[in-house]
Amino acid sequence: MSQEASREPSGQRSVRVIVRGRVQGVGFRAWARDEAARRGLAGHVRNCPDGSVEALLSGPPEAVEAMLAALRHGPAGARVAEVAVADAPRPAGGGFDILRAP
């Protein structure tokens, strides 16, 4: 995945993020939901079968950038080894949800 994501014509930015490291079993999804909601972002977060966490983030570019910075550190107890970012289509609807693993 590229490290950059494009800005949408509407002034919004949407990215798909894969976070690797010790990110499951440490409250990462609930923390990410709260952080995203605090920043007014739409999207979701979920655990992946390979032990990573996937997030879809959509909102004002500054808020997305702030969330990406937060994801690079994660909550207490997490050890983030890698954050991969790629362009993504804007999610339907608003709000930020925790989804079940695919």
N, C-alpha and C positions, 0 to 999 in steps of 0.2 A: 504494500500500500504506500501511496505517496505521503509525504509529510505535510502537504498542503491541500487545502480544499478550496474550491471556487466560491465566490459570492454569487448568490442568486440575484436575478434582476430586481426582485422585490426588496433588496437590501438585507435579506435574511441569508443565513449561512447554514447549511446542513452537512453533517459529516457522520460517517460510521467509524467507530473507534473500537479497536481490540486492545485490551489491557492484559498483559501477561506478567506473571510473577506469582507471588503468594497473594491471590486476590479472591479466592473463594473460602468461605468459612470464617471470614473476618468482618462481616457486616458491610462488605463493599457495596452491594446493590442498594441497601437501604440508605447508606451514606450518599451514594451517587444520586439517588432519587431526591433526597433532601437538598443536596447542593444544586442540582439542576433546577428544582422548583424555586429555590431561593434566587436564582439568576433569571427566572422567567422562561426557561427553555422547555420546548416540547420534545417528545421522543420516548425512549425506553432504555432499560438496561436489563441484561439477563446473563446468567451463567452459561458457558458453553461446555460441551462434553470434554474438550481437551484441557480444561482447567482454567481457561481464560475467561474474561468478562467482556461482553460486547455491549456497546452503547450506541444509540442513535441520538444525536443532538441537533436541534434546530432552533434558531432564534437570531437575535441581533449578533453581528460578528464579534463585538466586544465581549458579550456574554459567553459565546461559544469559546473564544480564546481563553477567558478566565476559567471556564470549566475544564478545558484541556490542560491548563496549568495545574488545576486541582487534581485531576486524574493522574498526573505524573507523580503525585505524592500519595494519594489515597488516604483512607482513614487510618487511625492508630491500629497497629497489628498487621497492616498490609505491607508487602514489600513489592513495589512495582518495578519490574525489570524492563518493560518495554511498553510503549504506547504507539500503536500504528493508527494513522489517520487517513481516511480516503473520502472523496466526495460521495454524497448520498442524496437520493431524492428526499424532498421534504415529507415528513410523515403526515398522514391524514389526521385531522383533528388536533386538539391541543392537549395539554397536560403531559405529565411524565410518569410512566408506569414501570413497574417491575414485571417482566414477562417470565414465563416458564422457559426452561431450557429447550432448545430446538430438538 
